[in-house]
Amino acid sequence: MTHLSDPRPFHCNNAKWAFTTRRVERSDVCGMSTNMAHAKSGDLILCEIIEIGQHKTIQLAERRVSASYPGDLVVLCLGDRYAPDQFLASAVIDDDLIDLVAGGGVAGRIDATHDFMDEPTRLKPLGLLTGAKGQVLNVADYALPAMPANETVTVIGVFGASMNSGKTTAASSLAHGLMRAGYAVAGVKATGTGAFGDFNSFADAGVPVLDFTDVGMATTFRMPLERIEAGFDTLVATAAARCAEVVVVEIADGVFQQETQAILNASRIRDRLDGILFAAPDALSAVGGVTVLEQKGLAPFAISGMVGCSPLATAEAAEATGLPILSREDLWSRDAIELHVAPLMRRAVQDAAE
């Protein structure tokens, strides 16, 4: 292993640390390895921005956006990405240059691109960050302590038909409405690619928030289901330990994405959900989503998402599915929470509310 001693003064301290690295203790960095052939998802990598492309900014660990410039040093995580509207990418370093595959701080090799995307921002990998014993540092080293599943809190899952179906707005609006209705609520993003948009959306709604980066995953794409389940258990149990009575859990991407399919087919996550809110961009997607869920023995209590922005689409979806269509304003309403969500609450939560 080629090992460079103490890169901190001239490299890491001057670098922009991305959101995916937010839990890392930066003082743990003692060296840098240039042997990157066996790098794996979640490994911390120091890169130089060579050419600006699709991603023109970096989401920083401090949860703000920073404009990128050629020559910038950035600390990112190696990772896979699944994004039908953007990129399919793999957590590999097999060339002198690699790609910025997600603005939240994920680097790798782009394998497929949506037609509307620009060329990716190109990065020169300078080395993997190493610790006191020469080991490559990984975000998994900084995960929350593992916790067993909590069976007391109510857990509401938010799924969607696709990217950009309105899941995040639906999830954060539901969490905000629960808070306004008097419940102690937390938000959790259980799957996806590390970025602060969903995280900040829950925080803006006024609720405590955790996501999969808190349990050591920069991205959950291509992660074993068992690891995603264990992360879910820890996130929900941590939220409960911090006094949440209800946890709203957003699941990324659409129902056909491979990890989401696995969760819906047979998983501890599926079995733990007390209710499902489904987000759809239009009436046809609402019908399709409800049909897919029904085929798996599941049924949402309501539909939300982009479909709720259009009175005509709302009417179509309500007639076709027979389900209530809840806009974000509806989800803020105490009356809507009491009508649609309160009946799903576990007994301990109902007793506390009374």
C-alpha positions as a Markdown table, in Angstrom:
| # | Residue | x | y | z |
|---|---|---|---|---|
| 1 | Met | 0.0 | 0.0 | 0.0 |
| 2 | Thr | 1.3 | 3.4 | -0.9 |
| 3 | His | 0.8 | 5.5 | 2.2 |
| 4 | Leu | 1.2 | 9.2 | 2.5 |
| 5 | Ser | 1.7 | 10.4 | 6.1 |
| 6 | Asp | -0.5 | 13.1 | 7.6 |
| 7 | Pro | -2.4 | 14.7 | 4.7 |
| 8 | Arg | -4.5 | 16.9 | 7.1 |
| 9 | Pro | -2.7 | 20.2 | 7.1 |
| 10 | Phe | -2.4 | 20.6 | 3.3 |
| 11 | His | -5.2 | 18.5 | 2.0 |
| 12 | Cys | -8.1 | 17.5 | 4.3 |
| 13 | Asn | -8.3 | 20.7 | 6.3 |
| 14 | Asn | -8.6 | 22.6 | 3.0 |
| 15 | Ala | -11.1 | 20.2 | 1.5 |
| 16 | Lys | -14.8 | 20.5 | 1.3 |
| 17 | Trp | -16.4 | 17.6 | 3.3 |
| 18 | Ala | -19.6 | 16.4 | 1.8 |
| 19 | Phe | -22.9 | 15.6 | 3.5 |
| 20 | Thr | -22.2 | 11.9 | 3.3 |
| 21 | Thr | -19.2 | 12.4 | 5.6 |
| 22 | Arg | -21.0 | 14.4 | 8.2 |
| 23 | Arg | -20.6 | 11.9 | 11.1 |
| 24 | Val | -16.8 | 11.4 | 10.5 |
| 25 | Glu | -14.4 | 12.6 | 13.2 |
| 26 | Arg | -12.0 | 14.5 | 11.0 |
| 27 | Ser | -9.2 | 14.3 | 13.5 |
| 28 | Asp | -9.1 | 10.5 | 12.9 |
| 29 | Val | -7.5 | 11.0 | 9.5 |
| 30 | Cys | -3.8 | 10.1 | 9.9 |
| 31 | Gly | -2.8 | 9.2 | 6.3 |
| 32 | Met | -3.8 | 8.5 | 2.8 |
| 33 | Ser | -3.6 | 5.3 | 0.7 |
| 34 | Thr | -3.2 | 5.5 | -3.1 |
| 35 | Asn | -4.0 | 1.8 | -3.4 |
| 36 | Met | -7.6 | 2.1 | -4.5 |
| 37 | Ala | -8.1 | -1.1 | -6.4 |
| 38 | His | -10.0 | -2.7 | -3.6 |
| 39 | Ala | -11.9 | 0.4 | -2.4 |
| 40 | Lys | -15.5 | -0.3 | -1.3 |
| 41 | Ser | -18.8 | 1.6 | -0.8 |
| 42 | Gly | -18.6 | 4.0 | 2.0 |
| 43 | Asp | -14.8 | 4.5 | 1.9 |
| 44 | Leu | -13.7 | 8.1 | 2.4 |
| 45 | Ile | -11.8 | 9.4 | -0.7 |
| 46 | Leu | -10.0 | 12.7 | -1.2 |
| 47 | Cys | -10.6 | 14.0 | -4.7 |
| 48 | Glu | -9.7 | 17.0 | -6.8 |
| 49 | Ile | -12.4 | 18.5 | -9.1 |
| 50 | Ile | -11.1 | 18.5 | -12.6 |
| 51 | Glu | -14.1 | 19.5 | -14.7 |
| 52 | Ile | -17.5 | 20.8 | -13.8 |
| 53 | Gly | -20.5 | 19.0 | -15.3 |
| 54 | Gln | -24.0 | 18.0 | -14.1 |
| 55 | His | -23.3 | 18.7 | -10.4 |
| 56 | Lys | -22.1 | 22.2 | -10.1 |
| 57 | Thr | -22.2 | 22.3 | -6.3 |
| 58 | Ile | -21.4 | 20.0 | -3.3 |
| 59 | Gln | -23.8 | 19.6 | -0.4 |
| 60 | Leu | -21.5 | 20.1 | 2.6 |
| 61 | Ala | -21.5 | 18.3 | 5.9 |
| 62 | Glu | -22.7 | 21.6 | 7.5 |
| 63 | Arg | -25.9 | 21.2 | 5.4 |
| 64 | Arg | -25.3 | 24.0 | 3.0 |
| 65 | Val | -24.6 | 24.1 | -0.7 |
| 66 | Ser | -21.1 | 25.1 | -1.9 |
| 67 | Ala | -20.4 | 26.1 | -5.5 |
| 68 | Ser | -17.7 | 24.0 | -7.0 |
| 69 | Tyr | -14.6 | 25.1 | -8.9 |
| 70 | Pro | -12.0 | 23.2 | -10.8 |
| 71 | Gly | -9.1 | 22.5 | -8.4 |
| 72 | Asp | -11.3 | 22.2 | -5.4 |
| 73 | Leu | -10.4 | 19.4 | -3.0 |
| 74 | Val | -13.4 | 17.4 | -1.7 |
| 75 | Val | -13.8 | 14.5 | 0.7 |
| 76 | Leu | -16.5 | 12.2 | -0.6 |
| 77 | Cys | -17.6 | 8.6 | -0.2 |
| 78 | Leu | -17.3 | 5.9 | -2.8 |
| 79 | Gly | -20.7 | 4.6 | -3.6 |
| 80 | Asp | -23.3 | 3.1 | -5.9 |
| 81 | Arg | -26.3 | 5.1 | -7.2 |
| 82 | Tyr | -29.7 | 4.3 | -8.6 |
| 83 | Ala | -31.5 | 7.3 | -10.0 |
| 84 | Pro | -33.7 | 6.7 | -13.1 |
| 85 | Asp | -33.9 | 10.5 | -13.7 |
| 86 | Gln | -30.1 | 10.9 | -13.4 |
| 87 | Phe | -27.5 | 8.3 | -13.2 |
| 88 | Leu | -26.8 | 4.6 | -12.6 |
| 89 | Ala | -23.4 | 4.3 | -11.0 |
| 90 | Ser | -21.0 | 1.8 | -9.4 |
| 91 | Ala | -18.7 | 2.1 | -6.4 |
| 92 | Val | -15.5 | 1.4 | -8.3 |
| 93 | Ile | -12.3 | 3.3 | -9.1 |
| 94 | Asp | -11.0 | 1.9 | -12.4 |
| 95 | Asp | -9.5 | 4.9 | -14.1 |
| 96 | Asp | -7.4 | 8.0 | -13.5 |
| 97 | Leu | -10.7 | 10.0 | -13.3 |
| 98 | Ile | -14.0 | 9.1 | -11.6 |
| 99 | Asp | -17.4 | 10.8 | -11.5 |
| 100 | Leu | -19.4 | 12.8 | -9.0 |
| 101 | Val | -22.5 | 10.7 | -9.1 |
| 102 | Ala | -24.5 | 12.6 | -6.4 |
| 103 | Gly | -24.2 | 16.1 | -5.1 |
| 104 | Gly | -24.5 | 14.9 | -1.5 |
| 105 | Gly | -21.0 | 13.5 | -1.8 |
| 106 | Val | -21.0 | 10.1 | -3.6 |
| 107 | Ala | -18.3 | 9.3 | -6.2 |
| 108 | Gly | -17.9 | 6.3 | -8.5 |
| 109 | Arg | -18.2 | 5.3 | -12.1 |
| 110 | Ile | -21.3 | 6.2 | -14.0 |
| 111 | Asp | -22.6 | 3.3 | -16.1 |
| 112 | Ala | -25.8 | 4.8 | -17.6 |
| 113 | Thr | -27.2 | 8.3 | -17.9 |
| 114 | His | -30.6 | 9.9 | -18.5 |
| 115 | Asp | -30.7 | 11.7 | -21.8 |
| 116 | Phe | -31.4 | 15.0 | -20.2 |
| 117 | Met | -28.3 | 14.9 | -18.0 |
| 118 | Asp | -25.1 | 16.8 | -18.7 |
| 119 | Glu | -21.8 | 15.0 | -18.6 |
| 120 | Pro | -20.9 | 14.3 | -15.0 |
| 121 | Thr | -18.5 | 16.4 | -12.9 |
| 122 | Arg | -15.1 | 14.7 | -13.2 |
| 123 | Leu | -12.8 | 14.0 | -10.3 |
| 124 | Lys | -9.2 | 13.0 | -9.8 |
| 125 | Pro | -9.0 | 10.5 | -6.9 |
| 126 | Leu | -6.0 | 11.4 | -4.8 |
| 127 | Gly | -6.3 | 8.7 | -2.2 |
| 128 | Leu | -8.4 | 6.9 | 0.4 |
| 129 | Leu | -8.2 | 8.4 | 3.9 |
| 130 | Thr | -6.7 | 6.2 | 6.5 |
| 131 | Gly | -6.7 | 6.0 | 10.3 |
| 132 | Ala | -4.0 | 5.6 | 13.0 |
| 133 | Lys | -3.4 | 1.9 | 12.1 |
| 134 | Gly | -3.3 | 2.5 | 8.4 |
| 135 | Gln | -6.9 | 1.2 | 7.9 |
| 136 | Val | -9.1 | 2.9 | 5.3 |
| 137 | Leu | -11.7 | 4.9 | 7.0 |
| 138 | Asn | -15.3 | 4.2 | 6.1 |
| 139 | Val | -18.6 | 5.9 | 7.1 |
| 140 | Ala | -19.6 | 2.7 | 8.6 |
| 141 | Asp | -17.0 | 3.3 | 11.3 |
| 142 | Tyr | -19.0 | 6.2 | 12.6 |
| 143 | Ala | -22.5 | 4.6 | 12.6 |
| 144 | Leu | -24.9 | 4.9 | 15.5 |
| 145 | Pro | -24.7 | 2.0 | 17.9 |
| 146 | Ala | -26.8 | -0.9 | 16.7 |
| 147 | Met | -30.1 | -1.3 | 18.5 |
| 148 | Pro | -32.7 | -4.1 | 18.4 |
| 149 | Ala | -36.1 | -3.4 | 16.9 |
| 150 | Asn | -38.5 | -1.3 | 18.9 |
| 151 | Glu | -42.0 | -2.7 | 18.9 |
| 152 | Thr | -43.7 | 0.2 | 20.8 |
| 153 | Val | -43.7 | 3.2 | 18.5 |
| 154 | Thr | -46.0 | 3.6 | 15.6 |
| 155 | Val | -44.2 | 3.4 | 12.2 |
| 156 | Ile | -45.7 | 4.9 | 9.1 |
| 157 | Gly | -44.0 | 4.2 | 5.8 |
| 158 | Val | -44.0 | 6.5 | 2.8 |
| 159 | Phe | -43.5 | 4.9 | -0.6 |
| 160 | Gly | -43.8 | 6.3 | -4.1 |
| 161 | Ala | -44.3 | 5.5 | -7.7 |
| 162 | Ser | -41.0 | 6.9 | -8.8 |
| 163 | Met | -38.4 | 9.6 | -8.2 |
| 164 | Asn | -39.9 | 13.0 | -8.1 |
| 165 | Ser | -43.4 | 11.7 | -7.2 |
| 166 | Gly | -43.6 | 13.9 | -4.1 |
| 167 | Lys | -42.5 | 11.4 | -1.4 |
| 168 | Thr | -40.3 | 13.8 | 0.5 |
| 169 | Thr | -43.0 | 16.5 | 0.7 |
| 170 | Ala | -45.6 | 13.9 | 1.7 |
| 171 | Ala | -43.4 | 12.4 | 4.4 |
| 172 | Ser | -42.3 | 15.7 | 5.9 |
| 173 | Ser | -45.9 | 17.1 | 5.7 |
| 174 | Leu | -47.2 | 14.0 | 7.4 |
| 175 | Ala | -44.6 | 14.4 | 10.1 |
| 176 | His | -45.5 | 18.1 | 10.5 |
| 177 | Gly | -49.2 | 17.3 | 10.8 |
| 178 | Leu | -48.6 | 14.6 | 13.4 |
| 179 | Met | -46.5 | 17.1 | 15.4 |
| 180 | Arg | -49.3 | 19.7 | 15.2 |
| 181 | Ala | -51.8 | 17.1 | 16.3 |
| 182 | Gly | -49.8 | 16.7 | 19.5 |
| 183 | Tyr | -47.7 | 13.6 | 18.8 |
| 184 | Ala | -44.0 | 13.3 | 19.5 |
| 185 | Val | -42.8 | 12.4 | 16.0 |
| 186 | Ala | -39.5 | 11.8 | 14.2 |
| 187 | Gly | -38.6 | 11.5 | 10.6 |
| 188 | Val | -36.4 | 8.8 | 9.1 |
| 189 | Lys | -35.0 | 8.3 | 5.6 |
| 190 | Ala | -34.3 | 4.6 | 5.5 |
| 191 | Thr | -33.0 | 4.1 | 1.9 |
| 192 | Gly | -31.6 | 6.2 | -0.9 |
| 193 | Thr | -28.4 | 8.1 | -1.8 |
| 194 | Gly | -26.8 | 10.4 | 0.7 |
| 195 | Ala | -28.1 | 14.0 | 0.3 |
| 196 | Phe | -29.4 | 16.7 | 2.6 |
| 197 | Gly | -32.6 | 17.5 | 0.8 |
| 198 | Asp | -34.8 | 14.9 | 2.5 |
| 199 | Phe | -33.0 | 15.4 | 5.8 |
| 200 | Asn | -33.5 | 19.1 | 5.7 |
| 201 | Ser | -37.2 | 18.7 | 4.7 |
| 202 | Phe | -38.0 | 16.8 | 7.9 |
| 203 | Ala | -36.0 | 19.3 | 9.9 |
| 204 | Asp | -37.8 | 22.2 | 8.3 |
| 205 | Ala | -41.1 | 20.5 | 9.3 |
| 206 | Gly | -40.0 | 20.8 | 12.9 |
| 207 | Val | -39.2 | 17.2 | 13.7 |
| 208 | Pro | -36.0 | 15.4 | 14.7 |
| 209 | Val | -34.6 | 13.4 | 11.8 |
| 210 | Leu | -32.2 | 10.5 | 11.1 |
| 211 | Asp | -31.2 | 8.8 | 7.9 |
| 212 | Phe | -29.2 | 5.9 | 6.6 |
| 213 | Thr | -26.0 | 7.9 | 6.7 |
| 214 | Asp | -26.4 | 7.8 | 10.5 |
| 215 | Val | -26.2 | 4.0 | 10.4 |
| 216 | Gly | -23.1 | 3.9 | 8.2 |
| 217 | Met | -24.3 | 3.9 | 4.6 |
| 218 | Ala | -23.5 | 6.6 | 2.1 |
| 219 | Thr | -26.0 | 4.9 | -0.2 |
| 220 | Thr | -28.3 | 1.8 | 0.2 |
| 221 | Phe | -28.3 | 0.8 | -3.5 |
| 222 | Arg | -26.8 | -2.7 | -3.7 |
| 223 | Met | -26.6 | -3.1 | 0.0 |
| 224 | Pro | -27.8 | -6.4 | 1.4 |
| 225 | Leu | -31.3 | -6.4 | 2.6 |
| 226 | Glu | -30.1 | -7.6 | 6.0 |
| 227 | Arg | -28.0 | -4.5 | 6.4 |
| 228 | Ile | -30.8 | -2.2 | 5.4 |
| 229 | Glu | -33.1 | -3.9 | 7.8 |
| 230 | Ala | -30.6 | -3.6 | 10.6 |
| 231 | Gly | -30.2 | 0.1 | 9.8 |
| 232 | Phe | -34.0 | 0.5 | 9.9 |
| 233 | Asp | -34.2 | -1.2 | 13.3 |
| 234 | Thr | -31.5 | 1.1 | 14.7 |
| 235 | Leu | -33.0 | 4.3 | 13.2 |
| 236 | Val | -36.5 | 3.6 | 14.5 |
| 237 | Ala | -35.2 | 2.4 | 17.9 |
| 238 | Thr | -32.9 | 5.5 | 18.2 |
| 239 | Ala | -35.9 | 7.8 | 17.4 |
| 240 | Ala | -37.9 | 6.0 | 20.1 |
| 241 | Ala | -35.1 | 6.3 | 22.6 |
| 242 | Arg | -35.2 | 10.0 | 21.9 |
| 243 | Cys | -38.9 | 10.1 | 22.9 |
| 244 | Ala | -40.6 | 9.7 | 19.5 |
| 245 | Glu | -44.1 | 8.1 | 19.7 |
| 246 | Val | -44.5 | 8.0 | 15.9 |
| 247 | Val | -41.8 | 7.6 | 13.3 |
| 248 | Val | -42.5 | 8.6 | 9.6 |
| 249 | Val | -40.2 | 6.5 | 7.4 |
| 250 | Glu | -39.5 | 7.5 | 3.8 |
| 251 | Ile | -38.4 | 4.8 | 1.4 |
| 252 | Ala | -36.5 | 6.1 | -1.7 |
| 253 | Asp | -37.3 | 5.7 | -5.4 |
| 254 | Gly | -40.2 | 3.8 | -6.8 |
| 255 | Val | -41.8 | 0.5 | -6.0 |
| 256 | Phe | -39.8 | -1.3 | -8.8 |
| 257 | Gln | -36.4 | -0.3 | -7.5 |
| 258 | Gln | -34.6 | -3.5 | -6.3 |
| 259 | Glu | -34.2 | -2.7 | -2.6 |
| 260 | Thr | -37.7 | -1.2 | -2.4 |
| 261 | Gln | -39.1 | -4.4 | -4.1 |
| 262 | Ala | -37.2 | -6.5 | -1.6 |
| 263 | Ile | -38.6 | -4.5 | 1.3 |
| 264 | Leu | -42.2 | -4.8 | 0.0 |
| 265 | Asn | -41.9 | -8.5 | -0.8 |
| 266 | Ala | -40.7 | -9.8 | 2.5 |
| 267 | Ser | -38.7 | -7.9 | 5.1 |
| 268 | Arg | -38.7 | -6.8 | 8.7 |
| 269 | Ile | -39.4 | -3.3 | 7.5 |
| 270 | Arg | -42.6 | -4.4 | 5.7 |
| 271 | Asp | -43.7 | -6.3 | 8.7 |
| 272 | Arg | -43.1 | -3.4 | 11.1 |
| 273 | Leu | -45.1 | -0.8 | 9.2 |
| 274 | Asp | -48.4 | 0.2 | 10.8 |
| 275 | Gly | -49.6 | 2.1 | 7.7 |
| 276 | Ile | -48.5 | 3.2 | 4.3 |
| 277 | Leu | -48.9 | 6.6 | 2.6 |
| 278 | Phe | -48.3 | 6.3 | -1.2 |
| 279 | Ala | -47.0 | 9.2 | -3.2 |
| 280 | Ala | -47.8 | 9.4 | -7.0 |
| 281 | Pro | -47.2 | 12.0 | -9.7 |
| 282 | Asp | -50.6 | 11.5 | -11.4 |
| 283 | Ala | -53.8 | 9.4 | -11.3 |
| 284 | Leu | -52.4 | 6.5 | -13.5 |
| 285 | Ser | -49.4 | 6.2 | -11.2 |
| 286 | Ala | -51.7 | 6.2 | -8.2 |
| 287 | Val | -53.7 | 3.3 | -9.7 |
| 288 | Gly | -50.6 | 1.4 | -10.7 |
| 289 | Gly | -49.0 | 1.9 | -7.2 |
| 290 | Val | -52.1 | 0.7 | -5.4 |
| 291 | Thr | -52.3 | -2.3 | -7.7 |
| 292 | Val | -48.7 | -3.2 | -7.0 |
| 293 | Leu | -49.1 | -2.9 | -3.3 |
| 294 | Glu | -52.3 | -4.9 | -3.3 |
| 295 | Gln | -50.5 | -7.7 | -5.2 |
| 296 | Lys | -48.1 | -7.8 | -2.3 |
| 297 | Gly | -50.9 | -7.9 | 0.3 |
| 298 | Leu | -50.5 | -4.3 | 1.2 |
| 299 | Ala | -52.9 | -1.3 | 1.1 |
| 300 | Pro | -52.1 | 2.4 | 1.6 |
| 301 | Phe | -54.4 | 4.3 | 3.9 |
| 302 | Ala | -54.2 | 7.4 | 1.5 |
| 303 | Ile | -52.4 | 8.8 | -1.6 |
| 304 | Ser | -50.4 | 12.0 | -1.6 |
| 305 | Gly | -47.6 | 13.4 | -3.7 |
| 306 | Met | -47.7 | 15.5 | -6.9 |
| 307 | Val | -51.1 | 14.2 | -7.8 |
| 308 | Gly | -52.5 | 16.2 | -5.0 |
| 309 | Cys | -51.4 | 19.5 | -6.7 |
| 310 | Ser | -54.0 | 19.2 | -9.4 |
| 311 | Pro | -57.7 | 19.2 | -8.6 |
| 312 | Leu | -58.5 | 17.3 | -11.8 |
| 313 | Ala | -55.8 | 14.6 | -11.1 |
| 314 | Thr | -57.0 | 14.4 | -7.5 |
| 315 | Ala | -60.5 | 13.7 | -8.7 |
| 316 | Glu | -59.4 | 11.1 | -11.2 |
| 317 | Ala | -57.2 | 9.3 | -8.6 |
| 318 | Ala | -59.9 | 9.3 | -6.0 |
| 319 | Glu | -62.5 | 7.9 | -8.3 |
| 320 | Ala | -60.1 | 5.2 | -9.7 |
| 321 | Thr | -58.7 | 4.1 | -6.4 |
| 322 | Gly | -61.4 | 4.8 | -3.9 |
| 323 | Leu | -58.8 | 6.2 | -1.5 |
| 324 | Pro | -58.5 | 9.7 | 0.0 |
| 325 | Ile | -56.1 | 11.9 | -1.9 |
| 326 | Leu | -54.3 | 14.1 | 0.7 |
| 327 | Ser | -52.4 | 17.3 | -0.4 |
| 328 | Arg | -49.6 | 18.6 | 1.8 |
| 329 | Glu | -52.0 | 21.1 | 3.3 |
| 330 | Asp | -54.4 | 18.2 | 4.2 |
| 331 | Leu | -51.5 | 16.4 | 5.9 |
| 332 | Trp | -50.8 | 19.4 | 8.0 |
| 333 | Ser | -54.4 | 19.3 | 9.3 |
| 334 | Arg | -55.1 | 17.9 | 12.7 |
| 335 | Asp | -58.6 | 16.8 | 11.5 |
| 336 | Ala | -57.0 | 14.8 | 8.6 |
| 337 | Ile | -54.4 | 13.2 | 11.0 |
| 338 | Glu | -57.2 | 12.2 | 13.4 |
| 339 | Leu | -59.3 | 10.8 | 10.6 |
| 340 | His | -56.7 | 8.9 | 8.6 |
| 341 | Val | -53.7 | 8.3 | 10.8 |
| 342 | Ala | -54.8 | 8.1 | 14.4 |
| 343 | Pro | -56.6 | 4.8 | 13.8 |
| 344 | Leu | -53.3 | 3.3 | 12.8 |
| 345 | Met | -51.6 | 4.2 | 16.1 |
| 346 | Arg | -50.3 | 1.4 | 18.4 |
| 347 | Arg | -52.1 | 1.2 | 21.7 |
| 348 | Ala | -49.2 | 2.8 | 23.7 |
| 349 | Val | -49.3 | 5.9 | 21.5 |
| 350 | Gln | -53.1 | 6.1 | 21.7 |
| 351 | Asp | -52.9 | 5.9 | 25.5 |
| 352 | Ala | -50.3 | 8.6 | 25.7 |
| 353 | Ala | -52.3 | 10.9 | 23.4 |
| 354 | Glu | -55.4 | 10.4 | 25.6 |
